[in-house]
Amino acid sequence: MLGENGDAWLSRLHMQLARELRGQGWSQMNIAGMLGTTQSTISRQYQKPVTTLPGSADELTIDGWSKEIAGGLLSVGQNEELLRQRFIVEFQFTGNQVLRFDKTLTGLDLEVDQNEHALIRRLEWAIGRLDARTVMSVLPNVGMNIAACLQTATTVAEVAAVPGKITSVDGELRTHGKPQFGSSKHLAEMLLEAKKIDSAKCAIINIRPPGDYEGTDIDAVQEACNQLGWSLADADRNGIEHSESEVDVILDIGDFGWEPSLYVLGASPLEVVDRCHTLVKTLEGTL
């Protein structure tokens, strides 16, 4: 695990694990104590894009591993005293409780069918990380959805999304089926069009923009994007109207019989969920 690749593996594991625990309500202080770092480091990492790895197989392994470790730590609780930590990762707690994890990382890319399966898993993980408390105020009337594709995707059939949208049931987010390819035509078309402008963007989520019956608060969206340093593009029911060489957020102010929409883009499903949370919190007070 030494060297440049090892540093990248550990960095991604650290960042993904911190995100998993933060999404489950752990404090930054307790996360830092459990991971052997500082609260300020956790705060800075939470705002950064997740470290990319040379092999997609390794990314899938690390992301799955972080979820596995987080599940174990959640079962123990954030207030338990950590007695020892070592690599290969082992957590030993009072009461003779021990968690141990060991994974093989190859540096190799997945085959095409494996990549598609991995994308579905990443979408499932990303959906599980959506914070209902954060996004409930921006759920569109038509429902929220999240879509993602591989770098090679060119058609709607190559874009995976949730069938039947993500909706609210008794204050919790619910899906009506497992993510699958070709299940969201409009969101897939928007993602593919954005990807032609900014090839790094392979995931998208739709939320309701700020505004009222008088119309969409365009200024609030622009101001939030300016604060975050993100590029904002305009769109209508025919697609993206204009954009720079990068696109982070797309605003469709709607029309008669056409609901306004705000689309957040990212390089991966996990990143797009983190970006969605960030944008919603930046827009607080205008929603």
C-alpha positions as CSV (number, residue, x, y, z in Angstrom):
1,M,0.0,0.0,0.0
2,L,3.0,2.3,-0.3
3,G,3.6,4.7,-3.1
4,E,1.4,7.0,-5.2
5,N,-1.4,4.4,-5.8
6,G,-1.5,3.5,-2.1
7,D,-1.8,7.1,-1.1
8,A,-4.8,7.5,-3.5
9,W,-6.5,4.3,-2.2
10,L,-6.2,5.5,1.4
11,S,-7.3,9.0,0.5
12,R,-10.5,7.8,-1.2
13,L,-11.2,5.3,1.6
14,H,-10.8,8.1,4.2
15,M,-13.0,10.5,2.3
16,Q,-15.7,8.0,1.5
17,L,-15.8,6.7,5.0
18,A,-16.1,10.2,6.5
19,R,-18.9,10.9,4.1
20,E,-20.8,7.7,5.0
21,L,-20.5,8.5,8.8
22,R,-21.4,12.2,8.3
23,G,-24.4,11.2,6.3
24,Q,-25.6,9.0,9.2
25,G,-25.4,11.9,11.7
26,W,-21.9,11.5,13.2
27,S,-20.2,14.7,14.3
28,Q,-17.0,15.8,12.6
29,M,-15.2,15.6,15.9
30,N,-16.2,11.9,16.5
31,I,-15.4,11.0,12.9
32,A,-11.9,12.6,13.3
33,G,-11.3,10.8,16.5
34,M,-12.3,7.4,15.0
35,L,-10.2,7.9,11.9
36,G,-7.2,9.4,13.7
37,T,-7.3,12.9,12.1
38,T,-8.5,16.4,13.0
39,Q,-12.0,17.9,12.7
40,S,-10.6,20.6,10.3
41,T,-9.3,17.9,8.0
42,I,-12.7,16.2,7.9
43,S,-14.4,19.5,7.2
44,R,-12.0,20.3,4.3
45,Q,-12.2,16.8,2.8
46,Y,-16.0,16.9,2.9
47,Q,-15.9,19.9,0.5
48,K,-13.4,18.3,-1.9
49,P,-14.1,16.0,-4.9
50,V,-13.5,12.4,-4.0
51,T,-10.0,11.2,-5.0
52,T,-10.0,9.3,-8.3
53,L,-8.1,6.0,-8.8
54,P,-6.3,4.5,-11.8
55,G,-8.6,1.5,-11.9
56,S,-12.4,1.5,-11.8
57,A,-12.3,-1.9,-10.1
58,D,-10.3,-0.3,-7.3
59,E,-12.8,2.6,-7.0
60,L,-15.6,0.1,-6.6
61,T,-13.7,-1.9,-4.1
62,I,-12.8,1.2,-2.0
63,D,-16.3,2.6,-2.1
64,G,-17.8,-0.8,-1.1
65,W,-15.2,-1.2,1.6
66,S,-15.9,2.3,3.1
67,K,-19.6,1.4,3.2
68,E,-18.8,-1.9,4.9
69,I,-16.5,-0.3,7.5
70,A,-19.1,2.5,8.1
71,G,-21.8,-0.1,8.7
72,G,-19.6,-1.8,11.4
73,L,-18.8,1.5,13.1
74,L,-22.4,2.5,13.1
75,S,-23.3,-0.7,14.9
76,V,-20.7,0.1,17.5
77,G,-21.7,3.8,17.9
78,Q,-19.7,7.0,17.7
79,N,-19.3,7.4,21.5
80,E,-17.4,4.2,22.0
81,E,-13.8,4.5,23.0
82,L,-11.3,3.4,20.3
83,L,-8.5,1.4,21.8
84,R,-6.4,0.5,18.8
85,Q,-6.3,1.1,15.0
86,R,-4.0,-0.6,12.5
87,F,-3.8,-1.5,8.8
88,I,-5.1,-4.0,7.5
89,V,-8.0,-2.1,9.1
90,E,-8.9,-3.4,12.5
91,F,-10.9,-1.6,15.1
92,Q,-10.8,-3.1,18.6
93,F,-13.3,-1.8,21.2
94,T,-14.1,-2.3,24.8
95,G,-16.2,-5.4,25.4
96,N,-13.9,-7.5,23.1
97,Q,-15.6,-6.2,19.9
98,V,-13.3,-6.4,16.9
99,L,-13.9,-5.3,13.3
100,R,-11.4,-6.5,10.6
101,F,-11.4,-5.8,6.8
102,D,-9.1,-7.1,4.1
103,K,-9.6,-6.4,0.3
104,T,-7.5,-7.0,-2.8
105,L,-6.8,-4.0,-5.0
106,T,-5.6,-4.8,-8.6
107,G,-5.2,-1.5,-10.4
108,L,-7.2,-3.0,-13.3
109,D,-10.3,-1.7,-15.0
110,L,-13.6,-3.6,-15.0
111,E,-15.0,-5.3,-18.1
112,V,-17.9,-3.5,-19.8
113,D,-20.6,-5.6,-18.2
114,Q,-18.9,-5.3,-14.8
115,N,-18.7,-1.5,-15.3
116,E,-22.5,-1.4,-15.8
117,H,-23.1,-3.5,-12.8
118,A,-20.8,-1.3,-10.8
119,L,-22.6,1.8,-11.9
120,I,-25.9,0.4,-10.7
121,R,-24.3,-0.3,-7.3
122,R,-22.9,3.3,-7.1
123,L,-26.3,4.7,-7.9
124,E,-27.8,2.6,-5.1
125,W,-25.1,3.8,-2.6
126,A,-25.7,7.4,-3.7
127,I,-29.5,7.2,-3.3
128,G,-28.9,5.8,0.2
129,R,-26.7,8.8,1.0
130,L,-29.4,11.3,0.1
131,D,-30.3,13.3,3.3
132,A,-34.1,13.5,3.5
133,R,-33.8,16.5,5.9
134,T,-31.7,18.4,3.4
135,V,-33.6,17.6,0.1
136,M,-37.2,17.5,1.3
137,S,-37.7,21.2,0.7
138,V,-36.5,20.9,-2.9
139,L,-38.4,17.7,-4.0
140,P,-40.1,18.5,-7.3
141,N,-43.8,17.9,-7.7
142,V,-43.0,15.4,-10.4
143,G,-40.5,13.6,-8.1
144,M,-36.7,13.6,-7.9
145,N,-34.4,11.3,-9.8
146,I,-30.7,10.6,-10.2
147,A,-29.1,9.3,-13.4
148,A,-25.6,8.2,-14.3
149,C,-23.7,6.8,-17.2
150,L,-20.3,5.5,-18.2
151,Q,-17.8,7.8,-20.0
152,T,-18.6,5.9,-23.3
153,A,-22.4,6.5,-23.1
154,T,-24.0,8.1,-26.1
155,T,-27.7,6.9,-26.0
156,V,-30.5,7.1,-23.4
157,A,-30.4,3.3,-23.2
158,E,-26.8,3.6,-21.7
159,V,-27.9,5.9,-18.9
160,A,-29.1,4.4,-15.6
161,A,-31.7,6.0,-13.3
162,V,-34.4,5.2,-10.9
163,P,-37.7,3.9,-12.4
164,G,-40.7,5.8,-11.1
165,K,-38.7,8.6,-9.4
166,I,-37.6,9.2,-5.8
167,T,-40.5,10.4,-3.6
168,S,-41.3,11.3,0.0
169,V,-43.3,8.8,2.2
170,D,-43.9,9.8,5.8
171,G,-40.9,12.1,5.8
172,E,-38.5,9.5,4.3
173,L,-37.2,9.1,0.7
174,R,-38.5,6.1,-1.2
175,T,-37.7,4.6,-4.6
176,H,-40.1,2.3,-6.5
177,G,-37.5,0.0,-8.0
178,K,-33.8,-0.7,-8.4
179,P,-31.9,1.7,-10.7
180,Q,-31.8,0.4,-14.3
181,F,-30.6,1.5,-17.7
182,G,-33.0,3.4,-19.9
183,S,-35.6,4.2,-17.2
184,S,-35.6,8.1,-17.4
185,K,-35.7,9.5,-20.9
186,H,-35.7,13.2,-20.0
187,L,-33.0,13.1,-17.4
188,A,-30.9,10.9,-19.5
189,E,-31.1,13.3,-22.5
190,M,-30.2,16.2,-20.3
191,L,-27.2,14.3,-18.9
192,L,-26.0,13.3,-22.4
193,E,-26.3,16.9,-23.7
194,A,-24.4,18.2,-20.7
195,K,-21.8,15.6,-21.2
196,K,-21.1,16.8,-24.8
197,I,-20.2,20.2,-23.3
198,D,-18.4,18.9,-20.2
199,S,-17.2,15.3,-20.7
200,A,-16.3,14.9,-17.0
201,K,-19.9,15.0,-16.0
202,C,-21.4,11.5,-15.8
203,A,-24.2,12.0,-13.2
204,I,-27.2,14.3,-12.7
205,I,-29.9,14.9,-10.2
206,N,-33.0,17.1,-10.5
207,I,-34.4,19.3,-7.7
208,R,-36.9,22.1,-7.4
209,P,-35.4,25.6,-7.8
210,P,-36.2,28.5,-5.4
211,G,-39.2,30.7,-6.3
212,D,-42.9,31.1,-5.8
213,Y,-46.1,31.4,-7.9
214,E,-44.6,34.6,-9.5
215,G,-41.7,32.6,-11.0
216,T,-38.2,31.1,-10.4
217,D,-35.7,33.1,-8.3
218,I,-33.0,33.1,-11.0
219,D,-30.8,35.6,-9.0
220,A,-30.7,33.2,-6.0
221,V,-29.5,30.4,-8.2
222,Q,-26.9,32.5,-9.9
223,E,-25.6,33.9,-6.5
224,A,-25.3,30.4,-5.0
225,C,-23.4,29.1,-8.1
226,N,-21.1,32.2,-7.8
227,Q,-20.4,31.4,-4.1
228,L,-19.5,27.8,-5.0
229,G,-17.5,28.7,-8.1
230,W,-19.8,26.6,-10.3
231,S,-20.8,27.2,-13.9
232,L,-24.5,27.7,-14.5
233,A,-26.2,26.9,-17.8
234,D,-29.8,27.7,-19.0
235,A,-32.2,25.2,-20.4
236,D,-35.8,24.9,-21.6
237,R,-37.9,21.9,-22.7
238,N,-35.7,21.7,-25.9
239,G,-32.5,21.3,-23.9
240,I,-29.5,23.4,-22.8
241,E,-29.6,26.8,-24.4
242,H,-26.0,27.9,-23.9
243,S,-23.0,27.1,-21.7
244,E,-19.3,27.5,-21.2
245,S,-16.9,24.6,-21.6
246,E,-17.9,23.4,-18.1
247,V,-21.4,22.9,-16.7
248,D,-22.1,22.2,-13.0
249,V,-25.7,23.3,-12.7
250,I,-28.5,23.7,-15.2
251,L,-31.6,25.9,-14.6
252,D,-34.9,25.5,-16.5
253,I,-37.3,28.2,-15.4
254,G,-40.2,26.3,-16.8
255,D,-43.2,27.3,-18.9
256,F,-46.9,26.8,-19.1
257,G,-47.5,23.1,-18.2
258,W,-43.7,22.7,-17.7
259,E,-42.4,22.6,-14.1
260,P,-39.2,24.6,-13.3
261,S,-36.2,22.4,-12.6
262,L,-32.7,22.7,-11.3
263,Y,-30.2,20.0,-12.4
264,V,-27.0,19.4,-10.5
265,L,-24.2,17.6,-12.3
266,G,-21.1,15.7,-11.1
267,A,-18.5,13.1,-12.2
268,S,-20.2,10.2,-10.3
269,P,-23.5,9.5,-8.4
270,L,-21.8,9.9,-5.0
271,E,-20.3,13.3,-6.0
272,V,-23.6,14.5,-7.5
273,V,-25.4,13.7,-4.2
274,D,-22.7,15.6,-2.2
275,R,-23.0,18.5,-4.6
276,C,-26.8,18.5,-4.3
277,H,-26.6,18.8,-0.5
278,T,-24.0,21.6,-0.9
279,L,-26.2,23.6,-3.3
280,V,-29.3,23.2,-1.2
281,K,-27.6,24.4,1.9
282,T,-26.1,27.4,0.0
283,L,-29.7,28.2,-1.2
284,E,-31.1,28.1,2.4
285,G,-33.3,31.1,3.0
286,T,-34.5,31.3,-0.6
287,L,-36.4,28.0,-0.7
